[in-house]
Amino acid sequence: MYALTMSIFFFIFICFIPLLVCCILFCLFIPGFKTRYGLVASCIGLISLIPITLIQFFILNLPIFDKNNILSVLVTAIIFNGLVEESVKMIFLLLLPSKKPTFPVFLSMSLLSGLALGCFETVIYLFAGFETIWQRFFTAVLIHTFCAGLSGIYVWLFKNKKSNSTPFIFATVLHGLYNFFAGFSGAYRWFSILAILMAILECRIWYTKVKNSEI
């Protein structure tokens, strides 16, 4: 029994290693990033999973998700995984401090928030016996992280009265497309990697735009 308990804690610890490593790196290499920012961002990411789960539970009962065809699967992915998850994450990102932190620090907190959610979701996959747990460990964590970054950029622009919904739209669509293709078997599943790469690229593009005050 003791060995089983220790094994469970060990695997949970492994799931949260990316979060711990990124938090340490941000503290070391991003000027102005403080440990408490990492803790706040991580807590916000973890807490946001609760309303996401509740909302998605009720949404799945809607008739639009009952049809078993490719269009319904795509709509489900965009609304269920994209719009719902990114909307809730975006709302919770409004709780992040934005007066004292610089834009790079705020974006780092947004990324950590998404990473925390992704890591905790991996723990859920682990206990649920998800068949492709290690694939999800690397890919789902990344899509949550960089889509949260895009949503964080939108929140930063909104708080600074330069509202532009494009980053949030990218986060919603790319997250939905990731889940859509990740649900396939075979070669189609690799298109989910393309969605992740697009999220990383868009996050970089919008970071550069905001940093250079092009918005």
C-alpha positions as CSV (number, residue, x, y, z in Angstrom):
1,M,0.0,0.0,0.0
2,Y,2.8,2.4,0.9
3,A,4.6,1.6,-2.4
4,L,1.5,2.2,-4.4
5,T,0.9,5.6,-2.6
6,M,4.5,6.6,-3.3
7,S,4.2,5.6,-6.9
8,I,1.1,7.8,-7.3
9,F,2.8,10.8,-5.7
10,F,5.8,10.2,-8.0
11,F,3.8,10.3,-11.2
12,I,1.8,13.3,-10.0
13,F,5.2,15.0,-9.3
14,I,6.3,14.1,-12.9
15,C,3.2,15.7,-14.3
16,F,4.0,19.0,-12.6
17,I,7.8,19.1,-13.4
18,P,7.2,21.4,-16.5
19,L,5.4,23.9,-14.3
20,L,8.2,23.9,-11.7
21,V,10.9,24.2,-14.3
22,C,9.3,27.1,-16.2
23,C,8.6,28.9,-12.9
24,I,12.2,28.7,-11.9
25,L,13.4,29.8,-15.4
26,F,11.1,32.8,-15.4
27,C,12.3,33.8,-12.0
28,L,15.9,33.6,-13.2
29,F,15.7,35.1,-16.7
30,I,12.7,37.4,-16.8
31,P,13.4,40.8,-15.2
32,G,10.8,41.7,-12.6
33,F,9.3,38.2,-12.4
34,K,8.9,37.2,-8.8
35,T,8.1,33.9,-7.1
36,R,4.8,35.1,-5.9
37,Y,3.7,35.9,-9.5
38,G,4.4,32.2,-10.3
39,L,2.4,31.0,-7.4
40,V,-0.6,33.3,-8.2
41,A,-0.5,32.3,-11.8
42,S,-0.3,28.6,-11.0
43,C,-3.2,28.8,-8.5
44,I,-5.4,30.7,-11.0
45,G,-4.7,28.0,-13.7
46,L,-5.6,25.2,-11.3
47,I,-8.8,26.9,-10.0
48,S,-10.0,27.7,-13.6
49,L,-10.3,24.0,-14.3
50,I,-13.3,23.8,-11.9
51,P,-15.7,26.0,-13.8
52,I,-14.4,24.7,-17.1
53,T,-15.4,21.1,-16.0
54,L,-18.8,22.2,-14.8
55,I,-19.7,24.2,-17.9
56,Q,-18.5,21.5,-20.2
57,F,-20.6,18.9,-18.4
58,F,-23.8,20.8,-19.1
59,I,-22.8,21.8,-22.6
60,L,-22.4,18.2,-23.7
61,N,-26.1,17.7,-23.1
62,L,-27.1,20.1,-25.8
63,P,-28.6,18.5,-28.9
64,I,-25.9,19.9,-31.2
65,F,-23.4,17.5,-29.7
66,D,-25.6,14.4,-30.2
67,K,-24.9,13.9,-33.9
68,N,-22.2,11.5,-34.8
69,N,-20.6,13.2,-37.9
70,I,-17.4,15.0,-38.7
71,L,-19.1,18.4,-38.6
72,S,-20.5,17.8,-35.2
73,V,-17.1,16.6,-33.9
74,L,-15.5,19.8,-35.3
75,V,-18.2,22.1,-33.8
76,T,-17.8,20.2,-30.5
77,A,-14.1,20.7,-30.5
78,I,-14.3,24.4,-31.3
79,I,-17.0,25.2,-28.7
80,F,-16.4,22.5,-26.1
81,N,-12.6,22.7,-26.0
82,G,-11.9,26.0,-27.7
83,L,-14.4,28.6,-26.7
84,V,-15.4,27.3,-23.3
85,E,-11.9,26.6,-22.0
86,E,-10.3,29.7,-23.4
87,S,-13.1,31.9,-22.3
88,V,-12.9,30.7,-18.7
89,K,-9.1,30.9,-18.7
90,M,-9.3,34.4,-20.1
91,I,-11.8,35.5,-17.4
92,F,-9.5,34.1,-14.7
93,L,-6.5,35.8,-16.3
94,L,-8.2,39.1,-15.5
95,L,-7.3,38.4,-11.9
96,L,-3.6,38.5,-12.6
97,P,-1.9,41.7,-11.4
98,S,-1.2,44.0,-14.3
99,K,-0.3,47.4,-12.8
100,K,3.2,46.8,-11.6
101,P,4.3,43.9,-13.8
102,T,5.7,44.7,-17.3
103,F,4.1,43.1,-20.4
104,P,6.8,40.3,-20.5
105,V,6.1,39.4,-16.8
106,F,2.3,39.5,-17.4
107,L,2.7,37.2,-20.4
108,S,4.9,34.9,-18.4
109,M,2.2,34.6,-15.7
110,S,-0.4,33.9,-18.4
111,L,1.7,31.1,-19.8
112,L,2.3,29.6,-16.3
113,S,-1.5,29.7,-15.7
114,G,-2.1,27.7,-18.8
115,L,0.7,25.4,-18.0
116,A,-0.7,24.7,-14.5
117,L,-4.0,23.8,-16.0
118,G,-2.4,21.6,-18.6
119,C,-0.3,19.8,-15.9
120,F,-3.3,19.2,-13.7
121,E,-5.4,18.0,-16.7
122,T,-2.6,15.4,-17.3
123,V,-3.0,14.2,-13.7
124,I,-6.7,13.6,-14.5
125,Y,-5.8,11.8,-17.7
126,L,-3.4,9.6,-15.6
127,F,-6.0,8.6,-13.1
128,A,-8.6,8.1,-15.8
129,G,-6.3,5.6,-17.6
130,F,-6.1,7.7,-20.8
131,E,-4.7,5.5,-23.5
132,T,-2.3,8.1,-25.0
133,I,-1.3,9.7,-21.7
134,W,2.3,10.4,-22.6
135,Q,1.3,12.0,-26.0
136,R,-1.2,14.1,-24.2
137,F,1.4,15.0,-21.5
138,F,3.6,16.7,-24.1
139,T,1.0,18.1,-26.5
140,A,-2.0,19.1,-24.3
141,V,0.3,20.9,-21.9
142,L,1.8,22.9,-24.8
143,I,-1.6,23.9,-26.3
144,H,-2.9,25.0,-23.0
145,T,0.2,27.0,-22.3
146,F,0.4,29.0,-25.5
147,C,-3.3,29.4,-26.0
148,A,-3.3,30.9,-22.4
149,G,-0.5,33.1,-23.6
150,L,-2.6,34.4,-26.5
151,S,-5.6,34.9,-24.2
152,G,-3.2,36.7,-21.8
153,I,-2.1,39.1,-24.6
154,Y,-5.8,39.9,-25.2
155,V,-6.3,40.6,-21.5
156,W,-3.2,42.9,-21.4
157,L,-4.5,44.8,-24.4
158,F,-8.0,45.0,-22.8
159,K,-6.6,46.3,-19.5
160,N,-4.5,48.9,-21.4
161,K,-7.4,50.1,-23.5
162,K,-6.0,48.7,-26.7
163,S,-8.6,45.9,-27.0
164,N,-8.0,43.6,-29.9
165,S,-9.9,40.2,-29.9
166,T,-7.7,38.6,-32.5
167,P,-5.3,36.8,-30.1
168,F,-8.3,35.4,-28.2
169,I,-9.9,34.2,-31.5
170,F,-6.6,32.5,-32.4
171,A,-6.5,30.8,-29.0
172,T,-10.1,29.5,-29.3
173,V,-9.8,28.2,-32.9
174,L,-6.3,26.7,-32.5
175,H,-7.3,24.9,-29.2
176,G,-10.4,23.6,-30.9
177,L,-8.5,22.4,-33.9
178,Y,-5.9,20.7,-31.7
179,N,-8.6,18.7,-29.9
180,F,-10.3,17.9,-33.2
181,F,-7.2,16.3,-34.8
182,A,-6.0,14.8,-31.5
183,G,-9.1,12.7,-31.5
184,F,-8.2,11.0,-34.7
185,S,-6.0,7.9,-35.0
186,G,-3.2,7.5,-37.6
187,A,-1.7,10.3,-39.7
188,Y,-4.5,12.8,-39.1
189,R,-3.5,13.1,-35.4
190,W,-0.2,14.8,-36.5
191,F,-2.2,17.9,-37.6
192,S,-2.7,18.6,-33.9
193,I,1.0,19.3,-33.7
194,L,0.5,21.9,-36.4
195,A,-2.1,23.6,-34.3
196,I,0.4,23.8,-31.4
197,L,3.1,25.2,-33.7
198,M,0.7,27.8,-34.9
199,A,-0.2,28.8,-31.3
200,I,3.5,29.2,-30.5
201,L,4.1,31.3,-33.7
202,E,1.0,33.5,-33.1
203,C,2.1,34.0,-29.4
204,R,5.5,35.1,-30.6
205,I,4.1,37.4,-33.3
206,W,1.7,39.1,-30.9
207,Y,4.3,39.4,-28.2
208,T,6.5,41.3,-30.7
209,K,3.7,43.5,-31.8
210,V,2.7,44.5,-28.3
211,K,6.4,44.9,-27.1
212,N,7.1,47.2,-30.1
213,S,3.8,49.1,-29.5
214,E,2.4,48.2,-32.9
215,I,-1.1,47.7,-31.6
